[in-house]
Amino acid sequence: MSGLSALLREKHIRYIESLDSKKHNFEYWLTEHLRLNGMYWGLTALCVLDSSETFAKDEVISFVLSCWDDKYGAFAPFPRHDAHLLTTLSGVQILATYDALDVLGEERKARLVAFIRGNQLEDGSFQGDRFGEVDTRFVYTALSALSILGELTPEVVDPAVKFVLKCYNFDGGFGLCPSAESHAAQAFTCLGALAIANRLNALNHDQLEEIGWWLCERQLPEGGLNGRPSKLPDVCYSWWVLSSLAIIDKLDWINYEKLTEFILNCQDEKKGGISDRPENEVDVFHTVFGVAGLSLMGYGDLVPIDPVYCMPSSITAKIKKYPYK
Amino acid sequence: MHGIKRKEWTKELLRQKRVQDEKKIFDYRHLTDSVLNLRDEKVYSTDALKKTSELLERNPEFNAIWNYRRDIISNSSSELEVSFWDEELAFVMMQLKHYPKVYWIWNHRLWVLKHYPTNSSMIWQTELAVVNKLLELDARNYHGWHYRRIVVGNIEEITNSSLDKEEFEYTTTKINSNISNYSAWHQRVQIISRMFQKGEIDNQKEYIQTEVSYIINAMFTDAEDQSVWFYIKWFIKNDIVCKTLDKQEYVKMLKELRENILLINNDEIEFSGKQNIWCLKMLLVLEDILEENGAFTEKNSEAYLVQLMDADPLRKNRYQSLLKNHR
């Protein structure tokens, strides 16, 4: 352990800034399928670090638009790739963060909403694209994107909520579909979806206690959080678990001091960025979820982040609350 | 990126990597462009399929290419022999061996099986063997367990029979080889619930008693591990157990568990001078249920909570909150 005791803010900003200049690395090209998500992770991390201007806004927006898949009417991760719900949410989040949803225009926006709604299945679940993979991740991405666009409807929300509730498990966790094992990332997607739908009240007091219990048992003696029992800690769960606890108003059920120490120890003190575990290779995914976790715990003067949308609270404050008046 | 050690890059190493990457990038981008061009030209030939194989071998995460591959197959599916589909399954298998955690590959395998020309239980039996093997290599693989439930569901549907008893035995085998296999404990809950629901158990009371012995044994085997405790928490509170046993039997079972937990905790205190935190957590739950069933007078909950604050400081605030509710 390097025993880092402070957030290397400047280093992380420089690390994120440098990401798009790594085109001479083979890995850059192998990760095209994550590029739009990566932009969202990078931008959100910068926002939390109060440095959103590090990215050139116009360039990012035009990159987002270049990912538009005109065949299916939604966002792909990279130009010429295929639209998917996961990347569609990232595109919408970036535009909303820049207060630039208008660049979509009426027609594109209508197609995008149709794409999302069109992927809802009869049981209320969502498939990620036309090939039928079902996962509560897609329920979340669908509801979150529609919510940001102000386009939720009872026809979409009600069956989706019903499906999410079926994914609640005996142990207080949520799975990727009914009868699947509890996983902390699915706790976030399910609780986030319920919060967006304004239906957290579908869970009773005992269930909320059980959820809080299962989530706080994710903290390990070294301070980090895992995603399932008997698994290793990983910085990304600083987001999945903490945001879930925040949504059910039990954020302080884990130990802040120990988790903060764990996240800080995952920083690369030379080149910046945060890794999954101490001494491992950093990436933008763990960097955003590390700083976002710190923000939820009120670390330093980080910019507050919304646990439901994983976007700056100042931005999400403008999202229309469902049910619409 | 998960589980990859940070590497010290000297200037020389960086230079070497850059030289090697230059060629790799050139080839990769060239291949990507040519495959995407074929796609845009709506070419659905065997050669195009081969090209997607080549690209997916280099990058199994490239979902647009998996999509194109499916479009190629769909466009020629009427002409495809069974042997084609078997080859496709073999290709996916190779991919899974290298990348068992890539969602797109699992997704593609299911798609192939869904479109396989003959819908016999045979192909799904093979899948069961495949997933068995995978779970031998990685007993907690999240995709693997998810996939297993789908495979078993398909076999049951085609053969119009229930595999619950076999699957129950499977969870026992998995737990016996590693008691911390929470995925198997989770699956056990699913199966037991179903077996009771479908009336697949002849002597239900006996079944529950056998399960009680099994979990007491598990508790003694590894009292530190939370897997078994989460299972116990479910077991003592769920409707199946509450309704199968009459009140007297239910209370007797709870007390039996309680005595054993106290025993484990006392052993631990003697051995290490510390309380076992999971014993305390479960005693709390047990006390509440016993009280609800009018079978308990002497309550130690507050004392347990105070002890837990000390013994399990990471979750101190939870205990504080419970204490507030208790008072």
Interface residues (C-beta under 8 A of the other chain):
Chain A: H24 N25 F26 W29 L30 T31 E32 H33 L34 A76 R80 H81 D82 H84 D129 F131 G132 E133 N169 F170 D171 L176 C177 S179 A180 E181 S182 H183 G212 W213 W214 C216 E217 Q219 P221 R228 P229 S230 K231 D234 K250 D252 W253 I254 N255 K258 D268 S275 D276 R277 E279 N280 E281 V282 D283 F285 H286
Chain B: M1 H2 G3 I4 K5 R6 K7 K17 R18 Q20 D21 E22 K24 I25 Y28 R29 T32 L36 R58 N59 E61 F62 N63 A64 N67 R70 Y103 N107 L110 W111 R140 Y142 W145 H146 R149 S180 N181 Y182 S183 H186 Q187 V189 Q190 D225 Q226 S227 F230 K233 W234 N238 P313 L314 R315 K316 N317 R318 S321
